[in-house]
Amino acid sequence: MILRAALSEANGGAALAPPLERPVPRPAIPRAGHGHNRVEGYKMKQFLAVIGMLLAAAFLVTGAPQVQAKDADYVGVKACGKCHKKDKDGEQLGIWEKSDHAKAYETLGTPKAKEAAQKVGVSGDPQKSEACLVCHTTGHGAPESRFDKKFSMGDGVQCEGCHGPGSEYKSKKTMKQIADERGPDKKAASPTAKKVGLIIPDENTCKTCHSPERTFNGKTYKNPSFKEFDFKKNWDKIKHPIPS
């Protein structure tokens, strides 16, 4: 203070500016979480690398995801019959027309069918009951959009009831390719048949309906007219192979 007074007096009594204060250096403040974020980032990179390796391994084991084909449509027995009616081709249409399969829906309208239906709890019209339609018609439960306009439920258990909806395999070119793949004895597996949804029926196919009961859409329905199913005997009645 004495020094400041002397200087002021030497300056003619003028007030001196306050002395400049030397700034006190602030301690460096580390960025919040800087080191933590760096560690977490490293861990995330490791995690993503592991996930990538697992996905690559899964790809090698299972192969690329398969593109699912759209659901095939039901074309009806009349469409099938155009190519499957001649003797030289096996006369499949004629064999079907003479079978009980062709009359399956019609049968539901008889008094006998109504009586049988009542035994398993169907009190209404069997021709309108899911419990009966599931095995006496073709494609029951599928959306209406999947049926060709010429398809008729009244045709009962049609070709597609056993062979699967035919829109994807109905062409002559496709059927010929399937026949070639199956070989002269018709016993070889056909990749094309699997791809287009053509079912080659066997005993299990028949027993879907020729059984004491059937479960459909989570409900189990009793078969009131079931008799022990002899596959070989019944197969001989309905078989319709394409001649070699």
Steps between C-alpha positions, in 0.01 A plus 500: 500500500792742582643430156165575331471834693850602393432422144174686512672801641761480227223488247359831616254344735312318224348172595683201383326217321465198716777255448444221253419177679687205383250232401510192709527196274202270531561132545427298190163336526485167319213454260224313671493136395770542237693191597178312579354571156816382333483171688131456426559571131769233489270250670222577251735438208596166651134410553406584140796301370386192695142539374631526144699179536199316645277612214762395247524157663122461498493591132757232420309236694145576383561672169332814375141567613256346255249725328157359576273455200149633529226259599380303200137526391239229453408462133236224530452155352379634165836665441686182594271287285596682181828308490417198714207336325636296210563125524858538379564748782348281772136616492534662842186711460280200427637306797431795729147551367410142593646529850340596831731802505299661221180460702643600837321836525178370345492222760478755782153595379352154561286405804760236589771766520287724721433210735870415519592864558267524796691219671805726520316814600422657162137608531478721193550440128811282441558683170559819700691355794879528518507168686382336176630734230860467612512146354211501252623795291830630364691795644256572781620791714715665230419864411247545222765682297690172458224330301465532124162635390423162338574307819195333655478378858224267381761287321598352835847355557664603175847443361645783707357354819779241482756663268491857636384821329603488135549849365878463512527154342206482258697581185602213269860619507517481879327163516737356239800624694367337816435172316854500361650563844304214656636254246337205317384331821358830640673442833778759497456828686430805287653835604259675266197333658611622841563850370157540340306323775401178323438231761564137412240333727587210726331316785543792739331732252194276496493464876464874540128440456469121509551496877287499817539877538662804346637815659450815295560861609551385855175303515468122496210344312385140532439288191156337549539264206854383563587139430843346526689636199666245273735712294594240238142396436376858467803611301418243235158663461626851444854468358545670162865486392627670189611225257878481451 
